Each structure stands twice: as C-alpha cells, then as structure tokens.
C-alpha cells in the first residue's frame, strides 16, 4: 500500500473520532473506540485474524461484538433514548469518511490486497454515501433544510450500500466461511492499520445511521 493511502486512512480515523464526539459529546464513547482500535490492532499484529482454518472464524470478532452491542441498545428503552439524542448534523458529517475509505480500498485492489468487487471499479458504490453526506450537511445547514422523509430515505439507502460492501468483504476474507474472490481475497483488513476498517470505521458508520434513523422515526412531523 502506498504512503498516500495510509495517510488517507488515518485521516478517515481522525474524522471518525472527531464527529463521533461532536455527535455524542461522550468521552466514554471515545475511550471505547480507542480501546477497540488498540485491541484489534494488537490481535492483527499477532496474526490472529490471518487464521483461515479455524471455526468459528476469528475474523468474526472484528464486527460481531459491536453489532451485538448495537442490537442490545435498540432493544432496551434507555438504549434507544441514548441513540436518539445525538446531533443529526454531526451524525451525517461522520459519513464523509467514506470518501477516503473508498479511495483506500481501490488502492488496496490495485496492490492485490482486496477484490475488485469491494471497490467502485466493481459493485461497491458506497463512495456515493460519502459524497452525498457532504452535500446533505450543506443542505441541512441551509435556510431550507431537507424534510424528515428525505433524511430517512437517504440513511436507508446508505445502509443498503454499506451492507453490500460489508457482505462482499466478509465473504472474501480468507477464512472457514469464505465464499468468493478466492483468486484475490480480502487480506487488506487483516493487517494494521486497515484492520480498523471493519473493527472501528464500519461500526461507527452503522451506529451513525442507526442513531439517525432512531431519532427521525421517533420525531413527529
């Protein structure tokens, strides 16, 4: 991977931390994110996620615990109240990080570390989520901001785009459950610092969408 790609990735991480705090105002959330990053980075350095034979696959630890925590928050009233109390503009601004992330993924494909399907050269159009997030923030700050229905629709479409690339990525990782892209598997996310893509950035993006939708769906006209 090139130096420029690595710089872009670190900028995406910095953007994630900044807007996660701007949205929530929670130092505890920042500490949790930092601990997650350090733990997964350490495990990647030890080669834990490079194990392609074990079952259940250790790569599940990259995303499954955070998804489970998010599900628990959605199921309990206090969790939903917490998710629904964030700054909607800050939550939307966080998604701009998807622009540099997609550029990094394309660089990974060119370096032979990720399959073409995970990039905008294939069937990953998630870069549009980052571009439209920037436009959406500008619209939200204008004199005539978008209505509730527009924001719900935008978040829903972006969740679908995120799901497409996540499913492609998970099924392409060398593991006991790999399903496709055996000729050029997704090994990019098994090394540092790019392990933070599934371990930190994807959960943060999903959290921002879920929090926004919880708030929007509870809001009266």
Backbone as CSV, one residue per row, in Angstrom:
resi,resn,N_x,N_y,N_z,CA_x,CA_y,CA_z,C_x,C_y,C_z
1,UNK,0.848,-1.203,0.000,0.000,0.000,0.000,0.875,1.242,0.000
2,UNK,0.412,2.268,-0.707,1.183,3.494,-0.801,1.080,4.316,0.477
3,UNK,2.038,5.223,0.638,2.025,6.122,1.802,0.801,7.020,1.785
4,UNK,0.409,7.469,0.596,-0.761,8.347,0.483,-2.032,7.635,0.936
5,UNK,-2.148,6.337,0.620,-3.322,5.574,1.049,-3.355,5.447,2.565
6,UNK,-2.197,5.228,3.160,-2.129,5.108,4.617,-2.490,6.429,5.288
7,UNK,-2.016,7.545,4.716,-2.357,8.862,5.262,-3.856,9.102,5.169
8,UNK,-4.441,8.751,4.024,-5.892,8.901,3.850,-6.650,8.093,4.891
9,UNK,-6.151,6.899,5.177,-6.833,6.039,6.143,-6.777,6.630,7.548
10,UNK,-5.623,7.162,7.916,-5.515,7.791,9.239,-6.381,9.052,9.330
11,UNK,-6.513,9.765,8.226,-7.397,10.934,8.208,-8.849,10.507,8.411
12,UNK,-9.222,9.372,7.814,-10.581,8.853,7.993,-10.832,8.483,9.455
13,UNK,-9.822,7.891,10.101,-9.948,7.544,11.518,-10.098,8.798,12.370
14,UNK,-9.284,9.813,12.086,-9.365,11.073,12.833,-10.731,11.725,12.642
15,UNK,-11.229,11.683,11.406,-12.560,12.240,11.108,-13.631,11.497,11.898
16,UNK,-13.500,10.186,11.986,-14.455,9.362,12.725,-14.494,9.753,14.194
17,UNK,-13.327,9.871,14.819,-13.264,10.227,16.239,-13.846,11.630,16.471
18,UNK,-13.494,12.565,15.599,-13.945,13.948,15.784,-15.463,14.049,15.742
19,UNK,-16.076,13.464,14.703,-17.514,13.627,14.543,-18.316,12.706,15.463
20,UNK,-17.730,11.591,15.883,-18.402,10.752,16.881,-18.532,11.510,18.194
21,UNK,-17.466,12.246,18.540,-17.529,13.048,19.766,-18.438,14.262,19.586
22,UNK,-18.380,14.884,18.396,-19.249,16.038,18.130,-20.718,15.641,18.196
23,UNK,-21.024,14.426,17.759,-22.411,13.963,17.767,-22.883,13.600,19.160
24,UNK,-22.022,12.926,19.925,-22.446,12.370,21.210,-22.021,13.192,22.424
25,UNK,-20.883,13.904,22.311,-20.335,14.618,23.460,-19.867,13.677,24.553
26,UNK,-19.659,12.400,24.193,-19.329,11.379,25.192,-17.854,10.997,25.126
27,UNK,-17.132,11.267,26.196,-15.743,10.827,26.274,-15.657,9.314,26.463
28,UNK,-16.672,8.756,27.095,-16.705,7.298,27.285,-16.727,6.596,25.930
29,UNK,-17.517,7.131,24.998,-17.583,6.555,23.662,-16.214,6.603,22.983
30,UNK,-15.506,7.715,23.134,-14.172,7.837,22.554,-13.207,6.824,23.149
31,UNK,-13.307,6.617,24.461,-12.436,5.637,25.124,-12.737,4.229,24.615
32,UNK,-14.023,3.907,24.462,-14.411,2.592,23.943,-13.863,2.398,22.533
33,UNK,-13.969,3.427,21.702,-13.453,3.347,20.337,-11.938,3.158,20.333
34,UNK,-11.256,3.886,21.215,-9.801,3.778,21.295,-9.371,2.386,21.741
35,UNK,-10.060,1.850,22.756,-9.742,0.508,23.256,-9.980,-0.538,22.171
36,UNK,-11.092,-0.402,21.458,-11.381,-1.322,20.358,-10.255,-1.305,19.328
37,UNK,-9.822,-0.106,18.965,-8.758,0.027,17.987,-7.466,-0.619,18.447
38,UNK,-7.107,-0.395,19.696,-5.868,-0.950,20.238,-5.925,-2.480,20.331
39,UNK,-7.053,-3.003,20.785,-7.193,-4.454,20.930,-7.109,-5.145,19.572
40,UNK,-7.891,-4.654,18.609,-7.904,-5.286,17.293,-6.573,-5.102,16.571
41,UNK,-5.947,-3.947,16.757,-4.635,-3.738,16.162,-3.612,-4.716,16.709
42,UNK,-3.653,-4.951,18.014,-2.735,-5.892,18.657,-2.968,-7.319,18.165
43,UNK,-4.246,-7.712,18.040,-4.573,-9.060,17.566,-4.142,-9.254,16.113
44,UNK,-4.299,-8.202,15.308,-3.879,-8.294,13.908,-2.368,-8.441,13.801
45,UNK,-1.641,-7.714,14.651,-0.179,-7.804,14.642,0.285,-9.206,15.028
46,UNK,-0.466,-9.875,15.877,-0.113,-11.230,16.303,-0.543,-12.294,15.294
47,UNK,-1.229,-11.877,14.243,-1.648,-12.806,13.201,-2.900,-13.581,13.508
48,UNK,-3.655,-13.149,14.528,-4.877,-13.874,14.917,-5.880,-13.906,13.766
49,UNK,-6.041,-12.782,13.074,-7.038,-12.706,12.021,-6.569,-13.312,10.699
50,UNK,-5.319,-13.730,10.644,-4.792,-14.383,9.435,-5.081,-15.883,9.431
51,UNK,-5.677,-16.378,10.506,-6.021,-17.799,10.616,-7.208,-18.092,9.709
52,UNK,-6.961,-18.846,8.647,-8.009,-19.115,7.659,-8.670,-20.475,7.845
53,UNK,-8.271,-21.216,8.869,-8.765,-22.587,9.022,-9.704,-22.788,10.209
54,UNK,-9.554,-22.006,11.262,-10.326,-22.236,12.492,-11.812,-21.979,12.291
55,UNK,-12.612,-22.721,13.050,-14.053,-22.497,13.050,-14.558,-22.542,14.493
56,UNK,-15.323,-21.550,14.943,-15.747,-20.378,14.163,-14.574,-19.475,13.805
57,UNK,-14.657,-18.783,12.685,-13.533,-17.961,12.227,-13.255,-16.804,13.174
58,UNK,-11.992,-16.586,13.538,-11.658,-15.487,14.458,-11.975,-14.114,13.879
59,UNK,-12.123,-14.027,12.556,-12.427,-12.748,11.924,-13.799,-12.202,12.324
60,UNK,-14.656,-13.080,12.850,-15.972,-12.629,13.321,-15.839,-11.612,14.446
61,UNK,-14.743,-11.685,15.182,-14.532,-10.772,16.311,-14.349,-9.331,15.860
62,UNK,-14.085,-9.131,14.572,-13.884,-7.771,14.067,-15.168,-6.955,14.080
63,UNK,-16.284,-7.615,13.847,-17.537,-6.879,13.681,-18.667,-7.357,14.588
64,UNK,-18.698,-8.654,14.879,-19.830,-9.234,15.609,-20.097,-8.613,16.987
65,UNK,-19.080,-8.375,17.840,-19.370,-7.812,19.169,-20.034,-6.438,19.115
66,UNK,-19.588,-5.600,18.188,-20.171,-4.257,18.085,-21.592,-4.338,17.561
67,UNK,-21.843,-5.225,16.604,-23.197,-5.399,16.086,-24.137,-5.890,17.180
68,UNK,-23.648,-6.799,18.020,-24.450,-7.308,19.133,-24.760,-6.199,20.129
69,UNK,-23.767,-5.360,20.426,-23.974,-4.239,21.351,-24.995,-3.261,20.795
70,UNK,-24.925,-3.006,19.494,-25.879,-2.092,18.851,-27.291,-2.669,18.896
71,UNK,-27.411,-3.969,18.708,-28.722,-4.622,18.779,-29.305,-4.509,20.178
72,UNK,-28.473,-4.704,21.185,-28.934,-4.588,22.576,-29.432,-3.171,22.849
73,UNK,-28.714,-2.169,22.363,-29.134,-0.777,22.553,-30.494,-0.522,21.917
74,UNK,-30.735,-1.136,20.771,-32.009,-0.952,20.084,-33.159,-1.641,20.817
75,UNK,-32.857,-2.681,21.568,-33.907,-3.469,22.213,-34.343,-2.903,23.559
76,UNK,-33.491,-2.094,24.182,-33.842,-1.567,25.500,-34.202,-0.077,25.394
77,UNK,-35.206,0.379,26.161,-35.658,1.777,26.070,-34.548,2.800,26.307
78,UNK,-33.714,2.577,27.318,-32.639,3.529,27.605,-31.630,3.583,26.464
79,UNK,-31.429,2.438,25.828,-30.519,2.402,24.691,-31.056,3.197,23.526
80,UNK,-32.352,3.038,23.247,-32.976,3.800,22.163,-32.981,5.291,22.471
81,UNK,-33.206,5.631,23.740,-33.179,7.039,24.139,-31.790,7.635,23.935
82,UNK,-30.759,6.853,24.259,-29.371,7.320,24.069,-29.070,7.511,22.593
83,UNK,-29.468,6.551,21.776,-29.220,6.641,20.338,-29.971,7.811,19.705
84,UNK,-31.130,8.123,20.246,-31.951,9.173,19.651,-31.615,10.579,20.110
85,UNK,-30.565,10.728,20.906,-30.258,12.044,21.461,-29.052,12.739,20.862
86,UNK,-28.555,12.256,19.721,-27.338,12.815,19.148,-27.627,13.921,18.132
87,UNK,-26.594,14.688,17.830,-26.695,15.736,16.811,-26.826,15.106,15.432
88,UNK,-27.920,15.402,14.757,-28.191,14.806,13.455,-27.183,15.294,12.399
89,UNK,-26.800,16.548,12.482,-25.832,17.085,11.519,-24.472,16.423,11.705
90,UNK,-24.054,16.250,12.945,-22.766,15.604,13.218,-22.776,14.144,12.788
91,UNK,-23.889,13.456,13.024,-24.011,12.065,12.588,-23.884,11.965,11.072
92,UNK,-24.467,12.917,10.373,-24.398,12.919,8.907,-22.988,13.257,8.432
93,UNK,-22.354,14.205,9.089,-20.997,14.607,8.704,-20.008,13.459,8.863
94,UNK,-20.235,12.573,9.820,-19.328,11.449,10.032,-19.177,10.606,8.770
95,UNK,-20.231,10.518,7.962,-20.216,9.640,6.788,-19.294,10.127,5.671
96,UNK,-18.808,11.344,5.770,-17.870,11.847,4.757,-16.596,10.997,4.742
97,UNK,-16.298,10.331,5.843,-15.092,9.479,5.906,-15.136,8.358,4.876
98,UNK,-16.316,8.084,4.336,-16.434,7.003,3.358,-15.759,7.354,2.026
99,UNK,-15.498,8.625,1.797,-14.775,9.014,0.580,-13.323,8.536,0.644
100,UNK,-12.544,8.936,1.677,-11.166,8.428,1.734,-11.089,6.914,1.901
101,UNK,-12.049,6.323,2.605,-12.038,4.871,2.786,-12.152,4.155,1.442
102,UNK,-13.042,4.646,0.579,-13.198,4.009,-0.725,-11.963,4.196,-1.603
103,UNK,-11.289,5.316,-1.467,-10.039,5.526,-2.193,-8.965,4.551,-1.701
104,UNK,-8.954,4.300,-0.394,-8.013,3.339,0.185,-8.326,1.926,-0.312
105,UNK,-9.596,1.561,-0.362,-9.977,0.239,-0.851,-9.554,0.045,-2.302
106,UNK,-9.702,1.085,-3.110,-9.288,0.982,-4.509,-7.774,0.818,-4.602
107,UNK,-7.058,1.515,-3.749,-5.606,1.365,-3.704,-5.234,-0.053,-3.281
108,UNK,-6.007,-0.620,-2.345,-5.782,-1.989,-1.913,-6.020,-2.988,-3.031
109,UNK,-7.039,-2.728,-3.842,-7.307,-3.586,-5.003,-6.151,-3.530,-5.995
110,UNK,-5.646,-2.340,-6.250,-4.530,-2.190,-7.182,-3.259,-2.864,-6.653
111,UNK,-3.142,-2.960,-5.327,-1.980,-3.613,-4.715,-2.171,-5.120,-4.564
112,UNK,-3.325,-5.639,-4.996,-3.594,-7.069,-4.895,-4.016,-7.529,-3.518
113,UNK,-4.501,-6.599,-2.687,-4.869,-6.929,-1.307,-6.374,-6.986,-1.081
114,UNK,-7.154,-6.642,-2.082,-8.610,-6.652,-1.957,-9.220,-6.961,-3.324
115,UNK,-10.376,-7.601,-3.348,-11.016,-7.920,-4.626,-11.626,-6.688,-5.282
116,UNK,-11.779,-6.756,-6.585,-12.333,-5.638,-7.347,-13.756,-5.300,-6.898
117,UNK,-14.520,-6.322,-6.507,-15.901,-6.092,-6.100,-16.056,-5.211,-4.878
118,UNK,-14.977,-5.044,-4.097,-15.029,-4.198,-2.905,-14.763,-2.731,-3.226
119,UNK,-14.559,-2.400,-4.494,-14.217,-1.033,-4.875,-15.268,-0.457,-5.820
120,UNK,-15.138,0.847,-6.096,-16.061,1.470,-7.038,-15.793,1.033,-8.472
121,UNK,-14.712,0.285,-8.695,-14.483,-0.321,-10.006,-15.334,-1.573,-10.172
122,UNK,-15.819,-2.106,-9.061,-16.673,-3.286,-9.074,-18.115,-2.906,-8.788
123,UNK,-18.677,-3.495,-7.700,-20.076,-3.205,-7.370,-20.213,-2.537,-6.003
124,UNK,-19.193,-1.792,-5.596,-19.261,-1.040,-4.351,-19.442,0.445,-4.671
125,UNK,-20.619,0.961,-4.409,-20.923,2.360,-4.695,-21.037,3.183,-3.416
126,UNK,-20.402,2.688,-2.358,-20.515,3.357,-1.065,-19.853,4.729,-1.048
127,UNK,-18.994,5.001,-2.027,-18.381,6.328,-2.090,-19.446,7.394,-2.292
128,UNK,-20.566,7.013,-2.916,-21.666,7.960,-3.109,-22.277,8.367,-1.770
129,UNK,-22.210,7.483,-0.787,-22.714,7.824,0.550,-21.883,8.962,1.144
130,UNK,-20.554,8.891,0.958,-19.687,9.944,1.471,-19.883,11.263,0.752
131,UNK,-20.007,11.194,-0.568,-20.197,12.418,-1.361,-21.528,13.066,-1.030
132,UNK,-22.595,12.265,-0.991,-23.919,12.828,-0.692,-24.029,13.274,0.760
133,UNK,-23.232,12.666,1.657,-23.236,13.112,3.053,-22.747,14.558,3.146
134,UNK,-21.712,14.871,2.388,-21.200,16.236,2.370,-22.259,17.196,1.844
135,UNK,-22.934,16.803,0.777,-23.999,17.640,0.215,-25.183,17.751,1.173
136,UNK,-25.469,16.645,1.862,-26.595,16.639,2.796,-26.336,17.577,3.973
137,UNK,-25.117,17.603,4.473,-24.774,18.511,5.571,-24.952,19.955,5.135
138,UNK,-24.501,20.275,3.939,-24.661,21.632,3.413,-26.138,21.986,3.301
139,UNK,-26.948,21.023,2.868,-28.387,21.242,2.738,-29.031,21.425,4.114
140,UNK,-28.610,20.637,5.084,-29.161,20.731,6.431,-28.832,22.068,7.097
141,UNK,-27.725,22.675,6.694,-27.317,23.959,7.259,-27.895,25.144,6.500
142,UNK,-28.614,24.867,5.418,-29.179,25.942,4.598,-30.462,26.489,5.215
143,UNK,-31.015,27.497,4.597,-32.249,28.116,5.093,-33.457,27.207,4.898
144,UNK,-33.359,26.285,3.945,-34.464,25.364,3.693,-33.940,23.928,3.760
145,UNK,-33.751,23.410,4.965,-33.173,22.071,5.142,-34.112,20.974,4.644
146,UNK,-33.582,19.792,4.389,-34.422,18.676,3.907,-35.417,18.223,4.956
147,UNK,-36.521,17.682,4.491,-37.540,17.186,5.404,-37.173,15.841,6.000
148,UNK,-37.982,15.424,6.945,-37.757,14.166,7.660,-37.740,12.972,6.714
149,UNK,-38.647,12.937,5.750,-38.738,11.812,4.817,-37.474,11.699,3.968
150,UNK,-36.931,12.826,3.554,-35.708,12.826,2.745,-34.549,12.239,3.553
151,UNK,-34.423,12.644,4.795,-33.340,12.165,5.642,-33.477,10.673,5.945
152,UNK,-34.700,10.218,6.172,-34.927,8.792,6.408,-34.539,7.990,5.168
153,UNK,-34.986,8.454,4.005,-34.688,7.755,2.755,-33.180,7.719,2.493
154,UNK,-32.506,8.841,2.732,-31.053,8.892,2.485,-30.317,7.909,3.396
155,UNK,-30.658,7.911,4.672,-29.998,6.990,5.605,-30.280,5.537,5.234
156,UNK,-31.508,5.244,4.823,-31.865,3.868,4.465,-31.085,3.392,3.241
157,UNK,-30.986,4.230,2.226,-30.242,3.864,1.012,-28.770,3.652,1.336
158,UNK,-28.215,4.522,2.178,-26.800,4.398,2.540,-26.524,3.136,3.353
159,UNK,-27.481,2.709,4.151,-27.334,1.450,4.899,-27.269,0.273,3.920
160,UNK,-28.089,0.315,2.877,-28.066,-0.739,1.859,-26.709,-0.780,1.157
161,UNK,-26.184,0.391,0.782,-24.873,0.453,0.133,-23.779,-0.083,1.054
162,UNK,-23.882,0.236,2.336,-22.918,-0.271,3.311,-23.021,-1.789,3.425
163,UNK,-24.235,-2.310,3.451,-24.437,-3.750,3.582,-23.839,-4.502,2.398
164,UNK,-23.944,-3.940,1.206,-23.409,-4.595,0.010,-21.905,-4.801,0.134
165,UNK,-21.191,-3.743,0.515,-19.723,-3.855,0.595,-19.299,-4.718,1.785
166,UNK,-20.047,-4.662,2.892,-19.703,-5.484,4.059,-19.873,-6.968,3.741
167,UNK,-20.963,-7.324,3.077,-21.203,-8.720,2.705,-20.120,-9.205,1.744
168,UNK,-19.766,-8.351,0.787,-18.700,-8.708,-0.152,-17.380,-8.907,0.573
169,UNK,-17.087,-8.003,1.506,-15.820,-8.058,2.239,-15.742,-9.301,3.123
170,UNK,-16.809,-9.590,3.855,-16.824,-10.738,4.769,-16.675,-12.047,3.997
171,UNK,-17.380,-12.155,2.879,-17.317,-13.368,2.082,-16.024,-13.539,1.316
172,UNK,-15.172,-12.493,1.322,-13.906,-12.534,0.585,-12.692,-12.709,1.489
173,UNK,-12.892,-12.668,2.807,-11.779,-12.835,3.742,-11.364,-14.300,3.797
174,UNK,-10.078,-14.599,3.685,-9.631,-15.996,3.814,-10.000,-16.564,5.181
175,UNK,-10.987,-17.421,5.202,-11.487,-17.976,6.459,-12.257,-19.248,6.162
176,UNK,-12.764,-19.866,7.213,-13.534,-21.092,7.051,-14.872,-20.842,6.369
177,UNK,-15.292,-19.586,6.277,-16.592,-19.272,5.661,-16.436,-18.435,4.392
178,UNK,-15.245,-18.371,3.830,-15.060,-17.603,2.590,-15.909,-18.208,1.479
179,UNK,-16.564,-17.337,0.693,-17.481,-17.802,-0.335,-17.093,-17.365,-1.744
180,UNK,-16.299,-16.311,-1.890,-15.967,-15.825,-3.225,-14.633,-15.082,-3.233
181,UNK,-14.218,-14.682,-4.430,-12.954,-13.954,-4.639,-11.736,-14.717,-4.100
182,UNK,-11.681,-16.008,-4.412,-10.546,-16.824,-3.974,-9.261,-16.440,-4.724
183,UNK,-9.420,-15.883,-5.942,-8.239,-15.503,-6.719,-7.563,-14.250,-6.172
184,UNK,-8.367,-13.340,-5.612,-7.820,-12.135,-4.987,-8.649,-11.828,-3.745
185,UNK,-8.366,-12.521,-2.638,-9.172,-12.367,-1.420,-8.940,-11.034,-0.720
186,UNK,-9.771,-10.800,0.248,-9.698,-9.571,1.041,-8.738,-9.782,2.214
187,UNK,-7.463,-9.537,1.967,-6.469,-9.660,3.043,-6.082,-8.292,3.598
188,UNK,-6.570,-7.233,2.952,-6.233,-5.874,3.387,-6.631,-5.635,4.837
189,UNK,-7.840,-6.075,5.203,-8.378,-5.773,6.534,-7.817,-6.679,7.622
190,UNK,-6.902,-7.564,7.272,-6.314,-8.457,8.265,-5.001,-7.923,8.805
191,UNK,-4.577,-6.756,8.323,-3.310,-6.177,8.743,-3.542,-4.764,9.270
192,UNK,-2.608,-4.313,10.091,-2.706,-2.953,10.613,-2.173,-1.970,9.576
193,UNK,-2.732,-0.754,9.526,-3.834,-0.241,10.356,-5.217,-0.548,9.791
194,UNK,-5.262,-1.240,8.632,-6.526,-1.381,7.907,-7.520,-2.314,8.582
195,UNK,-7.056,-3.042,9.602,-7.974,-3.855,10.385,-9.014,-2.970,11.074
196,UNK,-8.691,-1.692,11.241,-9.630,-0.762,11.881,-10.811,-0.410,10.979
197,UNK,-10.738,-0.799,9.716,-11.887,-0.571,8.835,-13.095,-1.377,9.299
198,UNK,-12.984,-2.727,9.419,-14.139,-3.470,9.934,-14.303,-3.364,11.445
199,UNK,-13.214,-3.103,12.164,-13.270,-3.109,13.627,-13.759,-1.792,14.212
200,UNK,-13.575,-0.688,13.471,-13.903,0.625,14.027,-14.754,1.482,13.087
201,UNK,-14.309,1.659,11.852,-14.992,2.588,10.949,-16.364,2.086,10.511
202,UNK,-16.455,0.822,10.123,-17.764,0.284,9.719,-18.767,0.331,10.879
203,UNK,-18.394,-0.105,12.100,-19.336,0.030,13.216,-19.744,1.470,13.492
204,UNK,-18.797,2.415,13.362,-19.118,3.828,13.608,-20.104,4.350,12.580
205,UNK,-19.892,3.968,11.324,-20.806,4.396,10.253,-22.198,3.807,10.477
206,UNK,-22.251,2.527,10.819,-23.549,1.891,11.074,-24.233,2.523,12.279
207,UNK,-23.462,2.788,13.339,-24.012,3.450,14.533,-24.609,4.806,14.165
208,UNK,-23.923,5.561,13.316,-24.414,6.886,12.926,-25.736,6.779,12.168
209,UNK,-25.853,5.782,11.298,-27.110,5.585,10.565,-28.228,5.160,11.500
210,UNK,-27.938,4.198,12.370,-28.970,3.692,13.282,-29.439,4.796,14.219
211,UNK,-28.490,5.567,14.758,-28.859,6.665,15.665,-29.711,7.706,14.951
212,UNK,-29.345,8.017,13.712,-30.120,8.997,12.942,-31.528,8.482,12.667
213,UNK,-31.640,7.217,12.286,-32.955,6.661,11.975,-33.830,6.549,13.220
214,UNK,-33.234,6.191,14.350,-33.997,6.144,15.603,-34.570,7.519,15.906
215,UNK,-33.745,8.530,15.767,-34.197,9.895,16.034,-35.268,10.345,15.050
216,UNK,-35.065,10.078,13.777,-36.000,10.525,12.738,-37.338,9.797,12.799
217,UNK,-37.296,8.505,13.095,-38.533,7.728,13.141,-39.358,8.036,14.389
218,UNK,-38.715,8.544,15.430,-39.433,8.925,16.645,-39.941,10.340,16.579
219,UNK,-39.402,11.117,15.691,-39.745,12.538,15.611,-41.097,12.732,14.953
220,UNK,-41.931,13.567,15.562,-43.220,13.879,14.963,-43.024,14.938,13.889
221,UNK,-43.936,14.990,12.968,-43.872,15.992,11.902,-43.993,17.384,12.518
